[in-house]
């Protein structure tokens, strides 16, 4: 599908682009079709586009995909119509895209859009709108179950509108298309590459999160600090009947660890969470398992609470390993931090939101109920004297985020474009 043919001055193609992206979801650092097609459209619209190593520091990428996964993702993207010239500029999972457009002197305003999907199998229920509309995921076991397809579509529609010669803004606009938000791995390589170092104003938003359609919150609250950890227990395999005493059971260590992790005492002064999402172990029913792999996360509403959860998690993992006489290694796989909004940026969102067609209410704030590594981008801008906020764009949900039946109200897409275009016009208004 040709994105350029879908998008126009009235943003009528934003829904179609969202649906095209929904049909072709891609996991973190493997968003080759999404990123390449976005880069192609942005370039055709007249934006100066950078991608891959130009906007990502590969040395700071946590758990990048291996060469086989990259090759498979690139081949799939090419088969699904992605432009080869842009894929070639994104080696090793470096799928970030940044587009800039300058018109004379003025500040730099940036907007961030995340692109990655989740390892979720989309529901086959007939009532599910993507099934009814023919735009369900065509990639088994992978789904846009959080709204990032909508975010990317908003970004591309915004690019089309802001590039129109009739627009009066003056200054510089930067559109940041970020990979690997899920798991908290995509933002820091972009920070390390200096993408945010010249930004005066940064705006990041998210669809849904239980905020109803027709509402906008200039500030998202309750961001959690988080650590994503992989733990691998290594033991000794043995015949489960002939010589179990010769074995060292990594599976039992992992099972004890999973229970122990969920039993960590909570932190009185803050909110904390823990979850073991994946456990893989063993090779056969009559073999003492010599390896067990856990994928887990700990969260806290403060830095101190997260540090407590990390320390206790390490103690639990090491204790479980000692019980079975196995070894354990732990590897950080990503994370997020909290943030404090800039008052000026939040006020700008509130001011523009009040005039967006279809928005009936501007609420002061709304809890996100999780995290987003865009907080690293926000922190970088604020540390260098700029302003930034993370806002919520209301959108009624058919299913909760990260669920197989997730979907959102597509009317919110046009509202998102209107909001961001209005912010750009306000902050980059030419002097009369």
Secondary structure as GFF3:
##gff-version 3
##sequence-region A 1 432
A	DSSP	alpha_helix	3	6	.	.	.	ID=ss1
A	DSSP	alpha_helix	14	23	.	.	.	ID=ss2
A	DSSP	alpha_helix	32	44	.	.	.	ID=ss3
A	DSSP	beta_strand	48	51	.	.	.	ID=ss4
A	DSSP	three_ten_helix	52	54	.	.	.	ID=ss5
A	DSSP	three_ten_helix	58	60	.	.	.	ID=ss6
A	DSSP	alpha_helix	67	79	.	.	.	ID=ss7
A	DSSP	alpha_helix	84	87	.	.	.	ID=ss8
A	DSSP	three_ten_helix	91	93	.	.	.	ID=ss9
A	DSSP	beta_strand	97	103	.	.	.	ID=ss10
A	DSSP	beta_strand	108	114	.	.	.	ID=ss11
A	DSSP	alpha_helix	129	133	.	.	.	ID=ss12
A	DSSP	alpha_helix	148	162	.	.	.	ID=ss13
A	DSSP	beta_strand	171	178	.	.	.	ID=ss14
A	DSSP	alpha_helix	186	192	.	.	.	ID=ss15
A	DSSP	beta_strand	201	207	.	.	.	ID=ss16
A	DSSP	beta_strand	215	217	.	.	.	ID=ss17
A	DSSP	beta_strand	220	221	.	.	.	ID=ss18
A	DSSP	beta_strand	225	234	.	.	.	ID=ss19
A	DSSP	three_ten_helix	244	246	.	.	.	ID=ss20
A	DSSP	alpha_helix	250	262	.	.	.	ID=ss21
A	DSSP	beta_strand	272	281	.	.	.	ID=ss22
A	DSSP	beta_strand	291	300	.	.	.	ID=ss23
A	DSSP	alpha_helix	303	324	.	.	.	ID=ss24
A	DSSP	beta_strand	327	336	.	.	.	ID=ss25
A	DSSP	alpha_helix	343	353	.	.	.	ID=ss26
A	DSSP	beta_strand	361	363	.	.	.	ID=ss27
A	DSSP	beta_strand	366	367	.	.	.	ID=ss28
A	DSSP	alpha_helix	374	383	.	.	.	ID=ss29
A	DSSP	beta_strand	387	393	.	.	.	ID=ss30
A	DSSP	beta_strand	397	399	.	.	.	ID=ss31
A	DSSP	beta_strand	407	408	.	.	.	ID=ss32
A	DSSP	alpha_helix	411	427	.	.	.	ID=ss33
###
